[in-house]
């Protein structure tokens, strides 16, 4: 029988498959781009929903370069019954020569904002330099008014004094530090003995005070936040750290920036001058081109070129550390 020769196929046998393949790839690329954009938008919304300190903490974590501190802090330790009366503890690497010096930090926020959770960057910075670092929260206005947040400051210090040995901290070497409103309540507690006396302690348990851009002499009250937090007190001079300046106060390190328009540098200058006139120990540092936010930003790794805050605090603590 006659065999018919099979006709050779014409065109590409993969024509339809190729078309589908390209369509599939194109769809996948569009989907991936969509997911990436969605993730970026979502992460952007997440980032901008955070408080400024939380953004700063995130920037510190993401900063390039060697990581200074990898340990997880001990968080949400209660020093009182209120939800805000809690603190976090950042432990340094094991100290072979014994207990470590303790630094307690009180955050700012005009007496009504802020939370300790945003200040991991500060906890990590100073724990990495050998200090047991405590980030303490406190009650805020308008749910409480002066002197509740000063009382909380004293209570947090008292808790640390009684319990920090469990965390390899030395209760005889406690330094306190605050930014803005946190510097105000820290300075009030260190200068006016009544707050620690209520906890059966004296200001001598504090070996030094570091104030970053603190309001110490700010009458008359001009901001709404200060009026809400302090304005109901019968004698407003009793809300001012300058009122309690004394020659036997713990050593002070007063840090401020010359571009600060929120808490003007005159606050630190006046307290410095008064403590010096009374024969007390104080150091004043005024950083050029640094404003109210940048002085605390300079503790975080991406912004340390702004001002040598970390170095100056470490040097101050070391110079006043009892043997």
C-alpha positions in Angstrom: 0.0 0.0 0.0 1.0 3.5 -0.7 2.2 5.3 2.4 1.4 9.0 2.6 4.3 11.1 3.8 3.3 12.9 7.1 3.3 16.6 6.7 5.8 18.4 8.8 4.2 20.6 11.4 4.3 24.3 10.7 4.9 27.1 13.3 6.2 26.6 16.8 4.6 23.7 18.7 5.0 25.9 21.9 3.2 28.9 20.5 0.1 28.6 22.8 2.1 27.3 25.7 4.6 30.2 25.3 1.8 32.7 25.2 0.2 31.2 28.4 3.6 31.1 30.0 4.3 34.8 29.4 0.8 35.7 30.5 1.4 33.7 33.7 4.8 35.3 34.4 3.3 38.8 33.8 0.5 38.0 36.2 2.9 36.8 38.8 5.1 39.9 38.5 2.0 42.1 38.9 1.0 40.1 41.9 4.5 40.3 43.5 4.6 44.0 42.9 1.2 44.4 44.4 2.2 42.4 47.5 5.4 44.4 47.8 3.6 47.7 47.5 0.9 46.5 50.0 3.7 45.4 52.4 5.4 48.8 52.1 2.2 50.7 52.6 1.4 48.4 55.6 4.8 48.8 57.1 4.6 52.6 56.5 1.3 52.8 58.3 2.7 50.6 61.1 5.8 52.8 61.4 3.9 56.1 61.4 1.4 54.8 63.9 4.2 54.5 66.4 5.2 57.2 68.9 8.4 59.2 68.2 10.5 57.2 70.7 9.2 53.9 69.2 10.3 55.1 65.8 13.7 56.1 67.2 14.0 52.7 68.8 13.2 51.0 65.5 15.8 53.2 63.7 18.3 52.2 66.4 17.6 48.5 65.8 17.8 48.8 62.0 21.0 50.9 62.0 23.9 49.5 60.1 27.1 48.5 61.9 27.8 46.2 64.8 25.0 45.5 67.2 25.9 46.7 70.6 23.5 44.7 72.7 21.6 41.5 71.9 20.1 40.4 75.2 16.3 40.6 75.9 15.4 42.9 78.7 13.3 41.9 81.7 10.1 43.8 81.1 7.0 45.0 82.8 8.3 44.6 86.4 5.8 46.3 88.8 7.0 48.7 91.4 3.4 49.8 92.2 -0.2 48.8 91.6 -1.0 51.1 88.7 -0.6 49.9 85.1 2.0 52.6 84.4 4.0 51.8 87.6 6.3 49.4 85.8 9.9 49.3 84.7 12.2 47.4 82.3 15.7 46.2 83.2 18.5 45.9 80.7 21.3 43.8 82.0 25.0 44.2 80.9 27.1 41.2 80.2 28.1 39.3 83.3 30.4 41.5 85.4 33.3 39.3 86.6 34.3 41.8 89.3 30.9 42.0 91.0 27.7 44.0 90.9 27.3 46.7 88.2 26.5 50.4 88.5 22.8 51.2 88.0 21.3 53.9 85.8 17.5 54.6 86.1 16.0 56.6 83.2 12.7 58.6 83.3 11.3 59.5 79.9 9.8 62.8 78.8 6.4 63.7 77.4 5.1 66.9 79.0 3.9 64.9 82.0 1.1 63.4 80.0 2.6 61.4 77.1 5.3 58.8 76.6 5.9 55.2 77.6 9.0 53.2 78.7 8.5 50.8 75.8 9.9 53.3 73.3 13.2 53.7 75.1 14.9 50.4 74.3 17.5 52.3 72.4 18.6 54.0 75.6 18.5 50.7 77.6 20.6 49.0 75.1 23.1 51.8 74.8 24.0 52.0 78.5 23.7 48.2 79.2 26.2 47.7 76.4 28.6 50.0 78.4 28.3 48.0 81.6 25.4 49.5 83.5 22.3 47.8 84.8 19.9 50.1 83.0 16.3 50.6 84.3 13.7 52.3 82.1 10.9 53.4 84.5 7.4 54.5 83.6 5.1 56.6 85.8 1.5 57.8 86.0 0.5 60.7 83.7 -1.7 63.8 83.7 -4.6 64.3 83.4 -5.5 61.1 85.3 -3.1 62.3 88.1 -1.6 65.7 88.8 1.5 66.9 90.7 3.0 65.4 92.8 1.9 61.9 91.7 4.6 61.5 89.1 7.3 62.7 91.5 6.0 60.2 94.1 6.3 57.5 91.4 9.8 58.5 90.6 10.7 58.1 94.3 8.9 54.7 94.4 10.7 53.4 91.4 14.1 54.4 92.9 13.1 52.8 96.2 12.1 49.6 94.3 15.5 49.5 92.5 17.4 50.2 95.7 15.6 47.2 97.4 15.6 44.8 94.5 18.3 45.5 92.0 20.8 43.1 93.6 18.7 40.3 92.2 19.7 41.6 88.8 23.4 42.0 89.7 23.1 45.7 90.2 24.8 47.6 93.0 22.2 49.4 95.2 25.0 51.6 96.5 25.8 52.9 93.0 22.5 54.3 91.7 22.4 57.2 89.2 19.2 58.6 87.8 18.6 60.3 84.4 15.7 61.9 82.7 14.7 63.8 79.6 12.4 66.9 79.6 9.5 66.1 82.0 11.5 63.0 83.1 14.4 65.3 84.0 12.0 67.5 86.0 10.7 64.6 88.1 14.2 63.1 88.5 15.6 66.4 89.7 12.6 67.1 92.1 13.2 63.7 93.7 17.0 64.2 94.0 16.7 67.8 95.4 13.7 67.7 97.6 14.3 65.0 100.3 10.6 64.5 101.2 9.8 62.2 98.3 12.5 59.6 99.1 11.8 60.1 102.8 8.3 58.8 102.2 10.0 55.6 101.1 12.4 55.6 104.1 15.3 56.7 102.0 17.5 59.8 101.7 18.7 61.4 98.5 22.2 60.0 99.4 21.1 56.8 97.7 21.4 58.7 94.4 25.1 59.1 93.4 24.4 61.4 90.5 21.7 63.0 88.4 21.8 63.5 84.7 19.2 65.9 83.3 18.6 66.2 79.5 16.8 69.4 78.5 15.0 69.5 81.8 12.6 72.3 83.0 13.9 73.4 86.4 12.8 77.0 86.7 9.8 77.7 84.6 7.3 80.0 86.3 4.9 81.3 85.3 3.4 78.2 83.7 2.8 79.0 80.1 2.1 75.7 78.3 -1.2 73.9 78.6 0.6 70.7 79.6 2.3 72.3 82.5 -0.9 74.0 83.7 -2.8 70.7 83.6 0.0 68.7 85.3 1.1 71.3 87.9 -1.3 74.2 87.8 -3.6 73.1 90.6 -0.9 73.0 93.2 -1.5 75.8 95.8 2.2 77.0 95.8 3.7 76.7 92.4 7.2 77.4 93.7 7.0 73.9 95.2 6.7 72.4 91.7 10.1 73.9 90.7 13.4 72.0 91.2 15.3 75.4 91.5 13.4 75.9 94.8 15.2 72.9 96.4 18.7 73.6 95.0 21.2 72.8 97.8 25.0 72.5 98.2 24.8 68.9 99.5 22.7 67.6 96.5 24.0 64.6 94.5 26.3 65.7 91.7 24.5 67.0 88.7 25.2 66.7 85.0 23.0 69.2 83.2 22.8 68.7 79.4 21.0 71.0 77.0 21.1 72.2 73.4 21.4 75.8 72.3 18.6 75.3 69.7 16.0 74.1 72.3 12.9 76.3 72.1 10.7 73.8 74.1 12.7 73.9 77.3 15.1 76.8 77.0 18.7 76.3 78.0 18.3 79.0 80.7 16.7 76.2 82.9 20.0 74.3 83.0 22.1 77.4 83.3 20.2 78.8 86.2 20.2 75.5 88.2 23.9 75.1 87.4 24.7 78.6 88.7 22.7 78.2 91.8 24.2 74.8 92.7 27.7 76.2 92.1 26.9 79.2 94.3 25.8 76.9 97.1 29.1 74.9 96.8 27.5 71.9 95.2 28.8 69.6 92.4 27.5 70.3 88.9 28.6 70.2 85.3 26.8 72.1 82.5 27.1 71.1 78.8 25.4 73.1 76.1 25.5 71.4 72.7 25.6 73.6 69.6 22.9 73.2 67.0 20.9 70.7 69.1 17.2 71.0 69.9 14.8 69.5 72.4 14.3 66.2 70.5 17.8 65.9 69.1 19.3 65.6 72.6 17.5 62.3 73.2 17.8 61.2 69.6 21.6 61.4 70.0 21.5 58.4 72.3 20.3 56.2 69.4 22.9 54.8 67.1 22.0 56.5 63.8 22.1 60.0 65.4 25.1 59.9 67.8 27.0 62.4 65.6 24.5 65.0 66.8 26.0 65.2 70.3 28.3 63.1 72.5 25.5 62.3 75.0 26.4 58.7 75.6 30.1 59.5 76.1 29.4 62.4 78.4 27.0 60.4 80.6 29.4 57.5 80.9 32.3 59.8 81.8 30.1 61.6 84.4 29.0 58.3 86.0 32.6 56.9 86.1 33.9 60.1 87.7 31.4 59.9 90.5 31.4 56.2 91.1 32.2 55.3 94.7 35.0 52.8 95.0 
